[in-house]
Amino acid sequence: MTQTLNIVGGGMAGAEAAWQAANMGVDVVIHEMRPNTGTFAHRTGDLAEMVCSNSLRSDDDENNAVGLLHWEMRAAGGVIMAAADATALPAGGALAVDRDAFSGTVTARLQAHPRITIAPGELRALPDSGHWIIATGPLTSGALAESIAATTGADALAFFDAIAPIVYFDSIDMSRAWFQSRYDKGETEDQRTAYLNCPMDRAQYEAFVDALLAADKTAFKPGETAQYFDGCLPIEVMAERGRETLRHGPMKPVGLTNPHAPDVKPHAVVQLRRDNALGTLYNIVGFQTKMKYGAQTEVLRMIPGLEDARFARLGGIHRNTFLNSPTLLDDRLRLRARPHLRFAGQITGVEGYVESAAMGLLAGRLAAAEILGRDLPPPPRETAMGALVHHITGGAEARTFQPMNVNFGLFPPIDARGGRRGRRERYKAYTDRAKAAFNDWLAAQAAPALAATGSG
């Protein structure tokens, strides 16, 4: 009897899990509540819709942990990385995408796959049997979140996540703004238009910080405590930490020269990154915000060059739920108390699009292997994927568990024999070791599949 893998949620993790399992020969049903049931942040019913940013961060697979994770997902034939490469925009050393083209590409590829069925509708409670991956992401519906909390016997933790505004390019005053990537990264004209810059002098910066601090903010419900992930702090929270914080964060003025006044060094610079291939939309980099809409338009139009800005989307804030995975999940991402349920994506306590998709890739392969009667261990800890899954399923301290990006601090240390290494040399050693281990992990999966088909 054919066993079907059911995946709840068609975001980054759910889409990647479905792709991996289907390509291993398992029939998959994706249960996605959108567009029938919308969320605060999503605009469409497409799979893998990006809501916070259009960047997948660094694509350097030799000196950066997230770039290494890109490499591993490409090596595993991931649909998320394939779609990202197909819809990439110039962004210096980062991998940024045209977000609508990206989600459209992922949706089309999954819809065309003969083993994948997309079933619209909301799942309101955890099922009692079958093979399931729960990949509902940071905006898990209230009913399902309550079912998860009841099933796990533990309260899901929560923090607040924010999204940045998007500006129409034709509303930006280019007599004040200019195109330039920081430190002039990028060779072609297309790459040089990846970023727009809006300069501030000291008085403008001080007035902007004052306005941020005074602006009306989204109020929390009684009993809610704001607990933010440091990688996605609202700009006003950064301003509250000190008046110079923004100048050393998203508004740092280094590596840039204003061609309108080349002899004047800006006190601060607001950067906007191209958000679509046409270059008609730019998102304000690092400007996640919890300001109310009216306050946003007033404060953001204080930025030189954005005085008449029109916004394709204003910023916002939403509640993000995740499991205390070190106590609840095993190293195959199964719920210990009910192992027919796997979890993937941000709900497991990873942070970021890439990390979420990677946990989807892993959950899809692990679930498919189980359905096919194979024993598939997680990737070795020396790999980016293995280091991340080890951290969230047992390596982290459960009492203080918080969402985590992939980083080299999660990897087993490199043998230091032979003298001290410089940072780049050390990171290169991490990535070389990881790539060899990941290739071995993939090769071990191919051997049983060949034997089962009588090939070779």
N, C-alpha and C positions, 0 to 999 in steps of 0.2 A: 504494500500500500504506500502510495506516494505521500510524503510528509511535507507540509508547506511551512515555510518560515514566515511569520507575521511580524511586520515592523510598524511600530506606532510612531509616527512623526516623519515628515519628509524633508527635514532640514539637511544640513551638511552631513551629520552622522547617519541619519536614516537613509539618505540617498546613497551614500558610499557603502553602507552595509548591504543594501539591496543589490547593488552592482556586483559586489564581491561574491555574495552568496549565489546569485543567478549565474555568474560566470563559472562557478564550481559545479553547476548542474542541479541547483535546488530551485524549486518554484517559490516565488516570493510575492506576498501581498503587502503593499504599503498602505497603511491607514493614515490618512492626512485630513485633519479637520478643516483646513482652509480649502477653498474659499467659503464653504458653507458657514464656518464659524471663524470669524476674524480675530486678530489680536491687535494690541496697541501699536506694535511696531511694523507689522507686515503690510504691504500694499497690494500684493497679488496672491494668486493661488499656486504660483510656480514652486517647484521643489528647489531646495537649497537657496532660497532667497536671502541675500545679504542685507542686514538692517543696520548694523552699527558702523561699519566702515567698508570700503571696497578694497582694502588691502589685506593680503595674506602674509605681509611682513617680508623679512629678508629672504632672498632666494639664493644666498651664498651657502652652498652645501659643504664647504670646506672649513669655514670658520664660525658658523652660526648654527645653533641647535635647531631652530625652526627651519632653516634652510636644509639641514640634514633630514628633517622630517618630510619636507617636500620631496627630497630624493627618494626616501624609502617608499613614499606613496606612489611616486612615478614608477619605481621598480616593481611595485605590486599591481600595476595596471589600474590605478585609481581613476575613477571618473571625475572626481573633484579637481585633481591636478590637470587632467587632460582638458577639461572645460576651461580651467584658469589659463592654461597655456594658449588655448584657442581664442580667448577673448582678452588677452593681456593688454594693458595700457602702459606707456612709458612712465616709470616711477623711480628712476635712479636704480639703486640696488634692490629695491623692493619688488614684489610681485603684486601689482594692483590690476583690477579687472574692470571692464564695463559690466556693472552689476546686473543690468537687465539682460544683456546678451549672455552673461555667465549662467544665470538661473534658467534662462530659456534653453541653453545648450544642454544643461544637466537634465532638465525636464524632457526634452526631445529624445535624448539617448535612452533614458529609462522607459519612456513610453514605447519606444521602438523595440525594446528587448523582449523576445518571445517568452521569457520566463517571469517577467515582472508584470503584476497587475496593480493599478493604483485605485484604491477604494476610498472615495471621499466620505467623510463622516468622523465624528468625535467618539473616541473610546473613553468612557466615563469611569471605568473600574478595571482593575487588573484581572486578567483572565485566570481561570483555575487550572487550565491544562493546555497542551500544545507547545509549540516552539515560538517564543516571542522575544523581540528586542524592543525595549522602551527607549526611544530616542527623541523625546518630546522637547528637549532643549530648555532654555531659560524661561520660556513662556508656557510651561505645562499648565493645562487648564485646571481650574479650581477643583472640579470634581475628581479628576484623575490624581491630582496632587494629594487630595484627602485620602484616596484609596491607597496611594503609595505609603503615606504616613501611617495609615492603619495597618497595612501589611507588614511594614518593616518594624513596627513597634517602637519607632523612634521619630522624633520630629525632624522633618527636613530642615536643613539650615537655609538661610536666605540672605542675600545681599542685593544691593540696588545697582543696576547697570544703566548707563546713559548712552544716548546716541547723538551724533553731531549734525548740525544743520548743513544743507546743500543749497548752493547759490547758483542762479542762472548767470552764465558767463556774460551775456550781453547787457547785464545790469551793473557790471563792474567798471569803474572808472579807470581806464588804462593810462590816463595821464598821471595817475598817482601810483598805480600798481605796476608790476613788471613780472615777466617770465624769467625764472632762473631756478635750477635745482641747486640745493646747497652744495657748496664747493664745486659747482659746475659739473656735476656728474651727468653723463649722457653726451653722446657725440652728435646725434642727429638733431635736426630742427624739431622733429616730433618729440624727442626725449627732452629737449630744452623747454617745451611747453607743458611738461608734466606738472609743474608747480607754478603757482602765482604767489606773489609776495606783496604784502601791504605794510609799509613802514610806519612806525610811531616814534615821535620824539618823547622826551621824558614827560612833558606836561600831558601829552595825549595818553601816554601809558598810565600815569597816575590817575587821570580822570576816568579812564576805562576801568581800572581796578576799583575805584570808588563806586562806579555804577554797578559793577558786578556784585559787590558786597551789599549794596542797597536794594538790588532788584528783587521783585517778588519771585519766590521759589515755590516749587511743588511741595505741598504739605503732605506729611506722612499720616497714615491712619493711626488712631490711638493704639498704643502698645507696640508700634513698629519702631525699630531702631535702625538708623541708616548705617549699613556696613558695606563699604565700597571695596571693589577690587582695585588695587593700586594702579593697574595698567589701564584703567578706564575711568579715572576720576573726573567728575564734573569740573569745569574750569573754575566755578565759583568756590568749590571746595579747595582747590589748589590755592586760590587767592586768599582764602581764610587761613591757610597755613603760613602765610608770609607774603608781603607785598612783592618780593623779588622772585617768588616761586615760579610764576609764569614765564619770567625772563630767562629762567634756567631750565624751562620745560618746553612746551609747544611754541612759545613766542621768543625763543632764543635768537639773537640777531647775527650769529656767527656764520661765516661761509657765504655771505651774500653781499652784493654791491648794488645799490640803487642807481640805475642809469639816469634817472631824472635828477639826481643830486649825488654824483659819484664821490664827491669829497666830504659828504656828510654821512657819518656812521649812524644808522638807526639805533635808537635806544631799545627797541623791540620790533619784532616782525611777526605778523600773522601770515601763515602759509595756507594756501588752498591747493588741493590735489585734484587733478582731473578725475572725474567720476564716470565718464562715458567716452566711447570712441569718437563721437562727433565733437567732443570738446565743448558741448553746450552747458554742461553741469560741472561744478567744482565743489568738493566738500571741504569744510574748514578743519584743517588737520588738528587733532587733539582738542577740539572744542566741544566735547560732550558736555551737556548742560542739563540742569534741572530747573532753569528759569521758566516761568510761565511764558506762553507764546507772545503776549503783548510786550512783556519786558525784553524778551529776546530780540525782537525787531528793533526796539529802541537802542539797546546796548550794542548790538552787533553793527548797527549803522553808525556807531561812533568810530569804527575802524576806517582809517583813510582808504578811499577807494571803494568802500561799501556803503557810502552815504545814501545811495539810491538802490541798494541791493534788493532784488526780488528773490524769494526763497522757494525752491522746489519742495523743500521739506525742512521744517523746523526741528530742533533737537527735542529730546524728551527723556524720560526716566521710567524704568519698569523694574518690577520685582523679579529676581532671579532665584530659583530654587535649585538645590543640589543635595545629593545624598552624602551622608557620612560614610563614604565608600570604604575606608579602611576597616570599618566594623561590619559592613553589610555585604560587600562583594568579594567573591573569590578571584583568583588570578585569571579566570576565564570570563570575568565580568558578569558572572551569574550571582543572583541573589542567593545567599547561603541558605536562607530559610525556605526558598522556593526556586530551585535551580532551573526550572523550565523558563524562568524569566531572566533575560540578560538586560543590562542597561548600557547605553552608549551615548557619547557626546557630552555636552556641558553638564547634564544632570549628574554625571559621575564625579564632577569636581575638577574637570580640566577647564582651562580658560583659553578662548581663542578659536577662530574658525578652523585653523589647521589642526590643532589638537583635537577638536571635536570630531572632525572628519576622520582623523587617524584612529580614534577609538571606535568610530563606526566601521571603518575598514577591518579592524581587528575583530569586533563583535560579529560582523558578517561572516568572516572566515571561520571563526570558532564555532558559530552556530551551524554553518553549513557542514563543517567537518563532523560535528556530532550527529547530524541528521544522516550523513553518509556512512556512519559507523567507523570514523577514523578518530584517532587521538591526536589532537593538534595542541601542542604546548604554546604558550605565548612567546613572542620573540625574546631573544636573549636580552638581559639587562644592559648589555653593551650597546644595544641599538637605541635610537631615539624613542621608538614606539615601545620597546620593552622597558626602558627606564621610566617612561611616563606611566605605563600601566602598573608597574611595580610600585611606584610612588602612591598612586591613588588606591591600590588594593591592599596595602600593607606596609609600605615603606614610610608613609607619613604618620605623624603623631595624631591619633584620632581625636584627642581632646582639643587640639588647636587646628584641625584640618580646615583649610581654606582653598579656593580655586587656584590652580597652578598652571602657568605656562611651562612648556618644555624648556629646559636649560641644562647646561653641562654639569651643574651641581647635583643633578639627579643621577648622573652616570657613575659607575664604579670608577675610582681614580685610576689614572694612567700610571704605569710603573715609572717611577722617577729615576731609575738607574741610568747612569750615563751622563749625569749632570742635570742642572736645572734647565728647564725649557722656557722659552719666551711664550707669551700668551698665544700668538698665532701658531707657533709650532705645536703647542700643547693641544689647541683646538683641532688642528689638522690631524694629530695623532688620534684624538677622539673620533673624528669623522672617518678616518681610514679604517679603524678598528670596527666601527659600527657598520660600515658598508660591507665589509667582509662577513661579519656575523649575520647581517640581514640577508645577504645573498645565500648563505648557507641555510638559513631558515626557509627561504623560498624554495631552494633546491630540494630540501627534505620533503616538502609538500608535494612536489611534482612527481617524485619517485613512486609513492603509493598510487597516485592517480594513473600513472602509466601502467603499473602492474595490474590495476583493476580492469583496464581496458584491453589487456593482453598485448600492449604495444611494447616496442623496444626489443 
